[in-house]
Amino acid sequence: MDSREKILSQVRKNQPGVAMLPDLNFSSSSDNIAEKFSTVLVNIGGAVLEVSGWDELHASLVTNFTNKRIVTTIPELNQRIGTVDFRQDPHLLENVALAVLPGKFAVAENGAVWITDEMMGDRALPFICENLALVIRKQDILPTLNEAYQQIGMSSYNLGTFIAGPSKTADIEQSLVLGAHGAKSLVVYLMK
């Protein structure tokens, strides 16, 4: 037996025993889940507004974005805001003051909202607009990312992303810049 075989023989003899994998079933509490989501999102620079319906949401948009260019992919708001068919001409996304998009669900532990390309209308929209508003139902807030990944793992989509807070970046001199890689502000509307 040569040296190589001796070494390999010793390695084979000294293998660790079989170990059980850890339990990955994380328990989560849905107590005050909307409050937890709101706290986290506000702490990272976003805003949360609870609304009871589309009329109240529209009133909030009009109050905060008077005479500004607003686009949406939400059919319930198209009649109130006015439809812009930017799917045919992406140049219509220029100078969008506010994009209002639906979210699939939100995650309380990190303040993120999951959206897919079907909800965006155009992949660039949530990142090219100056301000972003995402609309989710209050009951669609999940406690943890583990639960979120269980939901998105079974879905079919071309592009999906979590969006949490406004876009922020800082350089080595610690100069904080908002909106360099996305929207300058984010508001999440929670529909009751």
C-alpha positions as CSV (number, residue, x, y, z in Angstrom):
1,M,0.0,0.0,0.0
2,D,1.5,3.3,-1.0
3,S,1.3,6.6,0.9
4,R,-1.7,7.8,-0.9
5,E,-3.8,4.7,-0.1
6,K,-2.7,4.9,3.5
7,I,-3.9,8.5,3.8
8,L,-7.2,7.7,2.0
9,S,-7.7,4.7,4.2
10,Q,-7.3,6.8,7.4
11,V,-9.7,9.4,6.1
12,R,-12.3,6.8,5.4
13,K,-11.9,5.3,8.9
14,N,-12.2,8.7,10.6
15,Q,-15.5,10.0,9.1
16,P,-17.8,11.9,11.5
17,G,-21.0,10.2,12.5
18,V,-24.3,11.0,10.9
19,A,-25.9,14.1,12.4
20,M,-29.5,15.1,12.2
21,L,-30.4,18.3,10.5
22,P,-31.8,21.1,12.7
23,D,-35.5,21.6,12.8
24,L,-36.3,24.6,10.5
25,N,-39.9,25.0,11.6
26,F,-39.7,28.5,13.2
27,S,-42.6,29.4,15.3
28,S,-44.1,32.8,14.6
29,S,-46.7,34.9,16.3
30,S,-49.3,36.9,14.5
31,D,-50.0,39.1,17.5
32,N,-49.9,42.7,16.5
33,I,-48.4,41.8,13.1
34,A,-49.6,45.0,11.4
35,E,-48.1,47.1,14.2
36,K,-44.8,45.2,14.0
37,F,-44.7,45.7,10.2
38,S,-45.4,49.4,10.6
39,T,-42.8,49.9,13.2
40,V,-40.0,48.3,11.2
41,L,-41.0,50.1,8.0
42,V,-41.0,53.5,9.7
43,N,-37.7,52.7,11.3
44,I,-36.1,52.2,7.9
45,G,-37.5,55.4,6.4
46,G,-40.9,54.3,5.0
47,A,-44.4,55.3,5.9
48,V,-47.5,53.3,6.6
49,L,-51.1,54.5,6.2
50,E,-54.2,52.5,7.0
51,V,-57.1,53.1,4.7
52,S,-60.6,51.6,4.7
53,G,-61.1,51.5,0.9
54,W,-60.2,52.9,-2.5
55,D,-61.9,56.2,-2.0
56,E,-59.8,57.0,1.1
57,L,-56.7,55.8,-0.6
58,H,-57.4,58.1,-3.6
59,A,-58.1,61.0,-1.3
60,S,-54.7,60.5,0.3
61,L,-52.9,60.4,-3.0
62,V,-54.6,63.5,-4.3
63,T,-53.9,65.4,-1.0
64,N,-50.2,64.5,-1.0
65,F,-49.5,64.6,-4.8
66,T,-51.6,67.5,-6.1
67,N,-50.7,68.3,-9.7
68,K,-48.1,65.5,-9.8
69,R,-47.8,62.7,-12.4
70,I,-49.2,59.5,-10.8
71,V,-49.3,56.1,-12.6
72,T,-50.8,52.9,-11.3
73,T,-51.4,49.3,-12.3
74,I,-54.3,48.9,-9.9
75,P,-57.6,48.8,-11.9
76,E,-59.6,50.3,-8.9
77,L,-57.5,53.4,-9.1
78,N,-57.2,53.7,-12.9
79,Q,-60.7,55.4,-13.2
80,R,-59.8,57.9,-10.4
81,I,-56.3,58.7,-11.5
82,G,-56.4,58.2,-15.2
83,T,-54.9,55.4,-17.2
84,V,-51.5,55.8,-18.9
85,D,-50.6,52.8,-21.1
86,F,-46.8,52.8,-20.5
87,R,-46.6,49.2,-21.5
88,Q,-46.7,50.2,-25.1
89,D,-44.2,53.1,-24.7
90,P,-41.7,52.9,-21.8
91,H,-40.8,56.5,-22.4
92,L,-44.0,57.4,-20.7
93,L,-42.4,56.4,-17.4
94,E,-40.3,59.6,-17.6
95,N,-41.0,62.1,-14.8
96,V,-43.3,59.8,-12.8
97,A,-43.8,61.5,-9.4
98,L,-45.6,58.6,-7.9
99,A,-46.2,55.0,-8.8
100,V,-49.0,53.2,-7.0
101,L,-48.6,49.4,-7.2
102,P,-50.2,46.4,-5.6
103,G,-48.2,44.2,-3.3
104,K,-48.7,40.5,-3.0
105,F,-47.9,40.4,0.7
106,A,-45.7,42.1,3.3
107,V,-43.2,40.7,5.9
108,A,-43.4,42.1,9.4
109,E,-39.9,41.2,10.5
110,N,-38.2,43.4,7.9
111,G,-40.8,45.8,6.6
112,A,-40.6,44.4,3.1
113,V,-43.4,44.1,0.5
114,W,-43.2,41.3,-2.2
115,I,-44.1,42.4,-5.8
116,T,-43.8,40.6,-9.1
117,D,-43.5,41.7,-12.7
118,E,-47.2,41.2,-13.3
119,M,-47.9,43.8,-10.6
120,M,-45.3,46.3,-11.8
121,G,-46.6,46.7,-15.4
122,D,-43.0,47.5,-16.4
123,R,-40.0,46.2,-14.5
124,A,-38.5,49.6,-14.3
125,L,-41.5,51.3,-12.7
126,P,-40.9,50.7,-9.0
127,F,-37.3,51.9,-9.4
128,I,-37.6,54.8,-11.8
129,C,-40.4,56.6,-10.1
130,E,-39.6,59.5,-7.7
131,N,-41.9,58.1,-5.0
132,L,-43.5,54.7,-4.6
133,A,-46.7,53.6,-2.9
134,L,-47.5,50.0,-2.4
135,V,-51.0,48.7,-1.5
136,I,-51.5,45.5,0.5
137,R,-54.4,44.0,2.4
138,K,-53.8,44.1,6.2
139,Q,-54.4,40.4,6.4
140,D,-51.6,39.7,3.9
141,I,-48.8,40.6,6.3
142,L,-46.7,37.6,7.2
143,P,-44.6,37.4,10.4
144,T,-41.3,36.1,9.0
145,L,-39.3,35.7,5.8
146,N,-39.5,31.9,6.3
147,E,-43.2,32.1,5.7
148,A,-42.8,34.5,2.8
149,Y,-40.3,32.1,1.1
150,Q,-42.8,29.2,1.5
151,Q,-45.3,31.3,-0.4
152,I,-43.1,32.5,-3.2
153,G,-41.4,29.2,-3.7
154,M,-44.5,27.7,-5.2
155,S,-45.3,30.7,-7.4
156,S,-44.5,31.2,-11.1
157,Y,-43.2,34.6,-12.1
158,N,-40.4,36.1,-14.3
159,L,-39.3,38.7,-11.8
160,G,-40.1,39.2,-8.1
161,T,-38.5,41.5,-5.5
162,F,-38.9,42.5,-1.9
163,I,-39.0,46.3,-1.5
164,A,-38.4,47.7,2.0
165,G,-38.1,51.5,2.5
166,P,-36.9,54.2,0.2
167,S,-33.7,53.7,-1.8
168,K,-30.6,54.7,0.2
169,T,-26.9,54.6,-0.4
170,A,-23.9,56.1,1.2
171,D,-20.3,56.6,0.1
172,I,-17.1,56.3,2.1
173,E,-17.5,59.9,3.3
174,Q,-20.8,58.8,4.8
175,S,-22.9,61.1,2.6
176,L,-26.4,59.6,2.6
177,V,-28.2,59.8,-0.8
178,L,-31.9,59.0,-1.1
179,G,-33.3,57.8,-4.4
180,A,-30.0,56.9,-6.1
181,H,-31.2,53.3,-7.0
182,G,-34.9,53.7,-6.6
183,A,-37.7,55.7,-5.2
184,K,-36.9,58.6,-2.7
185,S,-39.9,57.7,-0.6
186,L,-42.0,54.7,0.1
187,V,-45.5,54.6,1.6
188,V,-47.4,51.4,2.2
189,Y,-51.1,51.6,2.3
190,L,-52.7,48.9,4.4
191,M,-56.2,48.1,3.2
192,K,-58.5,47.1,6.1
